[in-house]
């Protein structure tokens, strides 16, 4: 389990924008990292569309949003195109980053895989908020409230 205020694990993953991204790319801003099981499934679509609907508001609060799953870039690109998603999706096919954030585990009847978790990483690269049991419906509003609270 990752502790609050601990250094966020670094990553170097390919994004749906065709570029490689690492933690340092987001330095000086909040980074909302949400882990999700699979592109174009009901809960994951709700969550990604929710973040897309509030992305401008989130950015105005000084935060960026990335979604991470083990789907490949082709899948991410298709998912973004199908729903007009405006969030950056990162591909972690080896599950290395997913596991480093404790977002991989037993999903009951669905076996082992990516767990739906979200972390807010502070401007200096530390974990400042963790959401270990995420309901995708309205999660973007929960994130906005959390960032506003961090800014107080």
C-alpha positions in Angstrom: 0.0 0.0 0.0 1.3 3.4 -0.9 1.4 6.0 1.9 0.1 9.5 1.6 2.9 12.0 1.1 5.3 9.3 -0.1 7.1 9.8 -3.4 4.9 8.7 -6.3 6.5 5.8 -8.3 7.9 7.1 -11.6 6.8 5.8 -15.0 7.7 6.0 -18.6 4.7 5.0 -20.7 3.4 5.6 -24.2 0.3 7.8 -24.4 -2.7 8.0 -26.7 -1.1 11.2 -28.1 1.8 9.2 -29.5 4.3 10.5 -27.0 6.2 8.9 -24.1 5.3 10.4 -20.7 6.9 10.2 -17.2 6.1 11.7 -13.8 8.5 14.7 -14.3 6.4 15.8 -17.3 3.7 16.8 -14.9 5.9 18.6 -12.3 4.5 21.8 -10.8 0.9 20.7 -11.4 -1.4 18.2 -9.8 -1.6 14.9 -11.6 -4.8 12.8 -11.4 -3.8 9.2 -12.2 -6.7 6.9 -12.6 -6.2 3.2 -13.1 -9.0 1.3 -15.0 -9.5 -2.3 -16.1 -10.3 -2.1 -19.9 -11.0 0.3 -22.7 -14.6 0.6 -24.0 -16.3 -1.3 -21.1 -19.3 0.2 -19.3 -17.6 1.5 -16.1 -14.4 2.6 -17.8 -16.4 4.5 -20.5 -18.4 6.3 -17.8 -15.3 7.3 -15.9 -13.4 8.5 -19.0 -16.4 10.4 -20.4 -16.8 12.0 -16.9 -13.2 13.2 -16.8 -13.6 14.5 -20.4 -16.7 16.4 -19.5 -14.8 18.3 -16.7 -11.3 18.4 -18.2 -11.3 22.1 -18.7 -12.4 22.8 -15.1 -9.8 20.3 -13.8 -7.0 22.0 -15.8 -8.0 25.4 -14.5 -7.4 24.0 -11.0 -3.8 23.3 -12.0 -4.2 19.5 -12.6 -3.7 17.1 -15.5 -5.5 13.8 -15.9 -4.1 10.5 -17.1 -5.8 7.2 -17.3 -3.7 4.0 -17.2 -4.6 0.5 -18.2 -2.7 -2.4 -19.8 -4.6 -1.9 -23.1 -2.3 -1.2 -26.1 -2.1 2.2 -27.9 -4.3 1.0 -30.7 -7.0 0.2 -28.2 -6.6 3.6 -26.5 -6.7 5.4 -29.8 -9.9 3.6 -30.8 -11.5 4.3 -27.4 -10.6 8.0 -27.5 -11.9 8.4 -31.1 -15.1 6.5 -30.4 -16.1 8.7 -27.5 -14.3 11.9 -28.2 -12.2 11.5 -25.1 -10.0 14.4 -24.1 -8.0 12.6 -21.3 -4.5 11.2 -22.0 -4.5 7.5 -21.8 -1.3 5.7 -21.0 -0.5 2.1 -22.0 1.1 -0.2 -19.4 1.1 -3.7 -21.1 3.5 -5.2 -18.6 1.4 -4.0 -15.6 4.7 -2.7 -14.1 3.4 0.8 -13.3 -0.1 -0.6 -12.4 1.5 -2.9 -9.8 3.8 -0.1 -8.5 0.7 1.8 -7.6 -0.9 -1.2 -5.9 -3.6 -1.1 -8.6 -3.4 -4.8 -9.6 -5.0 -7.5 -7.6 -7.8 -10.0 -7.2 -11.1 -8.8 -8.8 -13.2 -11.7 -7.4 -15.0 -13.6 -10.2 -13.1 -11.6 -12.8 -9.7 -13.0 -11.6 -6.7 -10.9 -11.3 -6.3 -7.6 -13.1 -6.2 -3.8 -12.9 -8.2 -2.4 -10.0 -10.1 0.9 -10.3 -8.1 3.3 -8.2 -7.2 7.0 -8.5 -4.3 8.9 -7.0 -3.7 12.7 -6.9 0.0 13.4 -7.1 1.0 16.8 -5.7 3.0 19.4 -7.5 6.3 18.1 -6.1 5.7 14.4 -7.0 4.2 13.1 -3.7 1.0 11.2 -3.4 -1.5 13.6 -1.7 -4.8 11.7 -2.1 -5.7 8.2 -2.8 -9.1 6.7 -3.8 -8.9 2.9 -3.4 -12.6 2.1 -4.1 -13.8 4.2 -7.0 -17.3 4.5 -8.3 -16.9 5.7 -11.9 -20.2 7.5 -11.9 -19.5 11.1 -10.7 -15.8 10.4 -9.9 -14.7 13.5 -11.7 -16.7 15.6 -9.3 -15.1 13.9 -6.4 -11.7 14.7 -7.9 -12.5 18.3 -8.4 -13.7 18.7 -4.8 -10.5 17.0 -3.6 -8.2 19.3 -5.6 -10.1 22.3 -4.4 -9.6 21.1 -0.8 -5.9 20.6 -1.5 -5.7 24.2 -2.7 -7.1 25.6 0.6 
